Every structure is written in C-alpha cells, then in structure tokens.
Amino acid sequence: MNFTELEHLDAIVARAAQRELVPVFGSMQFEYKPDGSVITSADMAMQDALETALRAEWPEYNILGEEMEEAEQQAVLDSGKGYWCI
C-alpha cells in the first residue's frame, strides 16, 4: 500500500466516522454480547460502512470485523488471504 492509498483509507474511515459515530456520540444505548463486551447500533453501522467501502476499493482483501460471529472471524483467518481488521 502506498502513501496515496493510505490517505484514501484515512478519508474513508473519517467519512464513515463522521456519518455513523459523531451524530450519536454519548447518546447510544448499548447491549452486551455473549462474551460480555458492549455493542451498540453505531458499532454495527460503522463496521458495515467500512466493510462496504473497503470491499469497493480493495476487493482482493477479506474483512475481519470485531462484531462478526466467531465462526465468521475464523473463516477469514483460515482463508489464507490478506484481510482488513475492523
């Protein structure tokens, strides 16, 4: 990945955060996942937004997302392909 691509990645993340996280910051209801960690609808929205944008720009990479089920995460890790970690 070159510097221009890193700048583009930075812009993708910043736009997604501005759209999905900033408007609801500090006012989100949360739930607990089975492992006891916290999850909000903003977490899911941000992961979905990044996944969509990253797949559009770099389709050769898989996506490993924090909010994915463990089996889905393991499938990404076992695929042997490069991946984005969200």
C-alpha positions as a printed Julia matrix, in Angstrom:
86×3 Matrix{Float64}:
   0.0     0.0    0.0
   1.42    3.36  -0.95
   1.0     6.76   0.69
  -1.82    7.82  -1.65
  -3.77    4.67  -0.79
  -3.2     5.31   2.93
  -4.55    8.83   2.54
  -7.57    7.42   0.72
  -8.09    4.87   3.52
  -7.87    7.68   6.09
 -10.58    9.6    4.21
 -12.83    6.51   4.05
 -12.58    5.97   7.81
 -13.06    9.67   8.59
 -16.19    9.92   6.4
 -17.68    6.79   7.95
 -16.99    8.04  11.47
 -18.46   11.46  10.71
 -21.6     9.84   9.3
 -22.07    6.92  11.72
 -20.43    7.83  15.04
 -20.29   11.58  15.57
 -24.06   12.18  15.42
 -24.78    9.64  18.16
 -21.67   10.04  20.31
 -22.56    9.92  24.0
 -26.21    9.08  23.48
 -26.15    5.44  22.34
 -27.98    2.66  24.07
 -25.86   -0.43  24.4
 -26.24   -4.16  24.82
 -23.88   -6.88  25.94
 -22.62   -9.57  23.6
 -22.39  -13.16  24.85
 -18.72  -12.6   25.72
 -19.68   -9.68  27.98
 -18.36   -6.92  25.73
 -20.53   -3.93  24.84
 -22.1    -3.4   21.42
 -24.15   -0.52  20.03
 -26.01    0.07  16.8
 -23.25    2.59  15.97
 -20.68   -0.22  16.22
 -22.6    -2.24  13.67
 -23.25    0.77  11.42
 -19.57    1.71  11.41
 -18.45   -1.84  10.66
 -21.0    -2.11   7.83
 -19.96    1.25   6.35
 -16.26    0.38   6.45
 -16.85   -3.1    5.08
 -18.8    -1.72   2.12
 -16.22    0.96   1.34
 -13.2    -1.3    1.75
 -14.7    -4.06  -0.42
 -15.43   -1.48  -3.13
 -11.86   -0.14  -3.12
  -9.87   -3.29  -2.36
 -12.0    -6.35  -3.24
  -8.99   -8.66  -3.06
  -8.99   -8.46   0.75
 -11.32  -10.13   3.21
 -12.83   -8.27   6.16
 -12.25   -9.32   9.76
 -14.73   -7.43  11.91
 -14.96   -7.2   15.68
 -18.72   -7.57  15.51
 -18.63  -10.73  13.38
 -19.52  -14.08  14.87
 -16.51  -16.12  15.97
 -17.03  -18.69  13.19
 -17.03  -15.9   10.57
 -13.84  -14.46  12.05
 -12.17  -17.87  11.99
 -13.14  -18.39   8.35
 -11.4   -15.12   7.44
  -8.3   -16.1    9.4
  -8.26  -19.57   7.82
  -8.74  -18.27   4.26
  -5.07  -17.58   3.68
  -5.93  -14.24   2.07
  -4.99  -10.81   3.3
  -7.66   -9.0    5.28
  -8.7    -5.71   6.77
  -9.21   -5.8   10.52
 -12.07   -3.57  11.65
